Every structure is written in C-alpha cells, then in structure tokens.
Amino acid sequence: MNIIVCIKRVPDTETRIRVGDDGTSIDESGVKYVMSPYDEFAVEAALRTKEELGEGEVTVLTLGDDASQETLRTALAMGADKAVLLQGDVSPDGLATAKALAAEIGESDPPLVLLGVKAADDDQQQVGPMLATLLGRPCATAVSNFELKDGAVVCHSEVEGGTQVLELPLPAVVTITKGEFEPRYASLKGIMAAKRKPLETREAQSAPSRLEVKSMELPPEREAGKIVGEGADAVPELVRLLREEANVL
C-alpha cells in the first residue's frame, strides 16, 4: 500500500500575527512555521496504516518554496519514507493548489491519498474534494478513523447525533480530522534518519490563481466586559442590555 499525504507549511497557531506593510500579507519576521495540525493527523493515519499492513510506502508532498523542506523533514522524522517538494507559488486559490497536486499525484496513481481536513491558515476545506474530483476518485471528508477492507476504505466521520460510515472503493482521497490519529512525536532516531531520507524537488505544474488578496486586517479589539451587578438583582438589567444593546434577545 503506497500512500501519499499532502501537507502544508503554515504559521504556528500560537504565533502572534501582524499584518505586513503592504496590507495584503502577514509580517513574517519572528513567525514560526509548522506543519498544519490537521495534516499531522493525516501523516499519523498513513504511518499507522503502513504499520498495520506491514508493508508499503508513505510519501509526503507539499507545494511551496525551499522553506517548506523543513516541514517535509518533520514528516520524515515522524516516519514517512520519502518527500516531494513541488516548487511553486502558494495562493489562496484552493483549485490552483489542487491542480498542482493532481498533476503530480496522477502520474504515480497511489491507492490512497490523505490530507488534513483543512489548512490552519486559510480554513477553506476545499483542496481535498477538489483534488479528488480532478483525479476522478471518490472522497470522504472530516474522517476521524478509517480501516482498509477488501479493496475499499471504510471511513468514520462524527456527525451531529452519531457517526457516519462511508465505504469508498480504492483508489480514494480521504481528508482527516481530529480523532483516533493523535500524531506521534518524532524521536531522536527519527530526526537523524530524516536527514538521510530522499527529498526530491520538482517544478510544480502551477495553474494561475483566480483569487487575489486585496487587503488584510486584524479583527477589532474586543470591548472591555461590563459588570451589571451581583446575584438575582442583576438579572433585569442584564436582560435589558442583551435586548437593547446587544440585540440578541
């Protein structure tokens, strides 16, 4: 079982973001970049699948510049077998990203392609389904657990009031969310081994982006809280404020 995992380099979710001087991008000074947390779940899912089968290969793939090699090495340290960097521009256009990934993945035709359900920076949840459509494969999204069975992948997704179970024939595309696949920490042995694992760099077959960032700004600062009183005596005033000022009643 050969599995490809598509990952993305994003700002650390704990990083304090500042808007750049151009007003259309973030100020990267002092920003730490990491693998998107949902992609970590996907890498873990691929590694566990390989371990359970006792054979196969896990390849991590990303679109970006040379700085993305660090993110790929993180996945290699976790246990992936090899990595591929598609050098190209990363845009907010999910379809452009999906086309670049599809051009690369279509040539190798792996039985299973995994992605995080969404990237932590743009939160779009688009690339996985778009990639599946371009590859002509069935797709399950927001999957918390799955297992391989008789040439198919059986996916479990948490929905309101229960669990949805989907069975997709292979080859398939699956996007992973938080659930069973808590990512492992890279061991010292894994970090050292990652330096010797193959990391190929190729030119991406990039599609033109149809989206352009016109402006970027931080959300307005929240107003200070207001104490209207204590105990039951404060309820009438609280209700009045919720109705007349907050307009939520």
C-alpha positions in Angstrom: 0.0 0.0 0.0 1.6 3.2 -1.2 0.1 6.3 0.4 0.6 10.0 -0.5 0.0 12.6 2.2 -0.4 16.2 1.1 0.8 18.6 3.8 1.1 22.4 4.1 3.5 24.8 5.9 1.6 27.3 8.0 2.3 29.8 10.7 2.2 28.3 14.2 -1.3 28.6 15.6 0.2 30.2 18.7 2.1 32.8 16.7 1.0 36.4 17.1 0.2 37.5 13.6 0.9 41.1 12.3 -0.2 42.5 9.0 2.7 43.5 6.7 3.4 47.0 5.5 1.7 46.2 2.1 -1.6 45.4 3.8 -2.1 42.2 1.8 0.2 39.8 3.6 1.5 38.9 7.1 4.7 40.2 8.5 6.9 37.1 8.6 9.5 38.5 11.0 9.6 36.3 14.1 6.9 34.0 12.8 7.4 30.3 13.4 6.1 27.9 10.7 4.9 24.4 11.3 3.1 21.6 9.6 -0.7 22.3 9.6 -2.0 20.4 12.7 -4.7 18.6 10.6 -2.0 17.4 8.2 -0.2 15.9 11.2 -3.3 13.7 11.8 -3.1 12.6 8.1 0.6 11.7 8.4 -0.2 9.7 11.5 -3.0 7.9 9.8 -0.7 7.0 6.9 2.0 5.7 9.2 -0.4 3.6 11.2 -1.9 2.1 8.1 1.5 1.1 6.8 2.5 -0.4 10.2 -0.8 -2.4 10.4 -0.2 -3.8 6.9 3.4 -4.5 7.5 4.4 -3.1 4.1 4.1 -0.1 1.8 5.5 3.4 1.5 4.4 6.8 2.8 5.3 9.8 0.7 4.7 13.4 1.9 4.0 16.0 -0.7 3.8 19.8 -0.5 3.6 22.9 -2.7 5.8 25.8 -1.7 9.3 27.2 -1.7 12.6 25.9 -0.3 11.5 26.8 3.3 8.9 24.1 3.0 11.7 21.5 3.2 11.7 21.9 6.9 8.1 20.9 7.1 8.8 17.9 4.9 11.7 16.8 7.1 9.3 16.9 10.1 7.1 14.4 8.4 10.1 12.3 7.5 11.2 12.4 11.2 7.8 11.1 12.2 8.3 8.1 9.9 7.4 8.9 6.3 9.6 7.2 3.8 10.2 10.0 1.3 9.2 13.5 0.5 8.5 15.6 -2.6 8.6 19.4 -2.8 6.7 21.0 -5.6 8.3 24.4 -6.1 5.6 26.9 -6.9 3.6 29.8 -5.6 1.1 29.1 -2.8 -2.0 31.1 -3.4 -5.4 31.4 -1.6 -7.0 29.7 -4.6 -7.7 26.2 -3.5 -8.3 25.0 -7.0 -4.9 26.2 -8.2 -3.3 24.2 -5.4 -5.4 21.1 -6.2 -4.4 21.3 -9.8 -0.7 21.4 -9.0 -1.1 18.4 -6.6 -3.2 16.4 -9.1 -0.6 16.9 -11.8 2.0 15.2 -9.6 -0.2 12.6 -8.0 -1.8 11.5 -11.2 1.5 10.2 -12.5 2.1 7.8 -9.6 -1.5 6.8 -9.1 -1.3 5.7 -5.4 -4.3 3.7 -3.9 -4.8 6.2 -1.1 -4.3 10.0 -0.8 -4.6 11.6 2.5 -4.9 15.3 3.5 -5.8 17.2 6.6 -9.5 18.3 6.5 -8.3 21.9 6.2 -5.2 24.1 6.5 -4.9 26.1 9.7 -4.2 29.3 7.9 -7.0 29.7 5.3 -9.5 27.2 6.9 -11.1 26.6 3.4 -11.6 22.8 3.4 -11.5 22.9 -0.4 -8.3 21.2 -1.6 -9.2 17.6 -0.7 -12.5 17.4 -2.5 -11.2 19.4 -5.5 -8.2 17.1 -5.7 -10.4 14.0 -5.7 -12.6 15.5 -8.4 -9.5 16.2 -10.6 -8.2 12.7 -10.1 -11.6 11.1 -10.7 -11.7 9.4 -7.3 -14.3 9.1 -4.5 -13.7 11.3 -1.5 -14.6 11.3 2.2 -14.1 14.4 4.3 -13.6 15.1 8.0 -12.8 11.5 8.7 -11.8 10.7 12.3 -11.0 7.0 11.7 -10.8 4.5 8.8 -9.8 1.0 8.0 -8.9 -0.8 4.8 -11.2 -3.7 3.8 -11.3 -5.8 0.6 -10.1 -3.2 -1.8 -12.0 -0.4 -0.1 -11.5 2.2 2.7 -14.2 2.3 5.4 -14.4 5.9 6.8 -16.0 7.0 10.0 -17.0 10.7 10.4 -18.5 12.3 13.5 -21.8 14.0 12.7 -24.5 15.5 14.9 -26.0 12.8 16.9 -23.8 9.9 15.8 -21.2 8.5 13.4 -21.5 8.4 9.6 -19.8 5.4 8.0 -18.8 5.6 4.3 -17.2 2.8 2.2 -15.1 4.0 -0.7 -13.6 1.8 -3.4 -9.8 2.3 -3.8 -8.2 4.4 -5.2 -9.7 7.2 -3.0 -9.0 10.5 -1.4 -9.7 11.0 2.4 -9.3 14.1 4.5 -8.6 13.6 8.2 -9.7 15.5 11.2 -9.0 15.1 14.9 -10.0 11.7 16.3 -8.1 8.4 16.5 -5.0 9.6 14.8 -3.2 11.6 17.5 0.2 12.4 15.9 3.3 10.9 17.4 6.4 12.8 18.4 9.5 12.5 16.3 12.2 10.5 18.2 15.8 11.5 18.1 16.4 8.4 16.0 13.7 9.5 13.6 15.1 13.0 13.4 18.6 11.7 12.5 17.1 9.2 10.0 15.1 12.0 8.3 18.4 13.7 7.2 19.2 10.6 5.1 15.7 10.0 3.6 15.1 11.1 0.0 13.6 14.6 -0.5 13.0 15.4 -4.2 12.4 18.9 -5.5 10.4 19.3 -8.7 8.9 22.2 -10.5 5.1 22.4 -9.9 2.8 22.4 -12.8 1.1 25.5 -11.4 -2.3 26.8 -12.5 -2.9 30.5 -12.5 -4.6 31.7 -9.3 -8.0 33.3 -9.8 -8.0 34.9 -6.4 -6.2 38.0 -5.2 -5.9 39.3 -1.7 -6.9 42.9 -1.8 -6.4 43.7 1.8 -5.8 42.1 5.2 -6.6 43.5 8.6 -6.7 42.3 12.2 -10.1 41.9 13.9 -11.2 44.8 16.0 -10.2 44.7 19.7 -12.9 43.4 21.9 -14.5 45.9 24.2 -14.0 45.5 28.0 -16.5 43.5 29.8 -19.2 45.1 31.9 -20.4 44.1 35.4 -24.1 44.9 35.8 -24.5 43.7 39.4 -24.5 40.6 41.5 -26.9 37.8 42.1 -30.6 37.7 41.1 -30.9 41.5 41.4 -28.7 41.9 38.3 -30.9 39.8 36.0 -33.4 42.6 34.9 -30.5 44.9 33.9 -28.7 42.0 32.2 -31.8 41.2 30.2 -32.3 44.8 29.2 -28.7 45.2 28.0 -29.0 41.9 26.0 -32.2 43.1 24.4 -31.4 46.8 23.8 -27.7 46.9 23.3 -26.5 43.5 22.2 -29.8 42.8 20.2 -29.6 39.1 21.0 -33.0 38.7 22.6 
